[in-house]
């Protein structure tokens, strides 16, 4: 199968960078970051810092120890003075005290962990996929994982409905049952909202609206809950009842939710 080289080039480049990271070479990754620094900063990415950290650790591991090279490279951390990185940088600088003894025989031996390279590779893939508009994980794999979490819950509900002799609801094509499935945070997506009343996806003209009780419905559904459309804009409009709980409120108190 032939593929346009211009479309394949970004993936060839990513694969080459990952291969170099596997060999503990951050040079190509740093070049990649430099070309996309503004985009990565907009995402509040920590990739560039992590790459410099790994390069610094590689200098610590070299034998014989090159103190001048280590101290010269340490100046790069002056660009990362944020409070969340201060403690990590202090540990890197503290490890210099144990250069003669060896980092692997010091309280800082965790800096030599292979997991740090795994973490920086995953961070690179995450940022690279985000800039390319891609998912890190296969959509089919995501569907399979969520499906495996959902099936036991659905089977449990089906079993309970059969015990209560309401199994015909399960088999009805016209009945939809709202079921909450707990999944990992990585699989939580909020790009779309479907109104539970009208069963329509929200749009700019029909955005999701949060009621005072916390339940969310679409703007069209909120409008239909009132006696009439005109009465909704009146300052003393009658209260409406939430379709999911006993709470009552003025329709004008509903807040729009931006996804």
Secondary structure, 3 states (H helix, E strand, C coil): CCCCHHHHHHHHHHHHHHHHHHCCCCHHHHHHHHHCHHHHHHCCCCHHHHHHHHHHHHHHHCCCCCHHHHHHHHHHHHHCCCHHHHHHHHHHHHHHHHCCCCHHHCCCHHHHCCHHHHHHHHHHHHHHHHHHCCCCCCHHHHHHHHHHHHHHHHHHHHHHHHHCCCHHHHHCCCCCCCCCCCCCHHHCCCCCCECCCCCCECCCCCCEEECCCCCEEEHHHHHHHCCCCHHHHCCCCCEEECCCCCCEEEHHHCEECCC
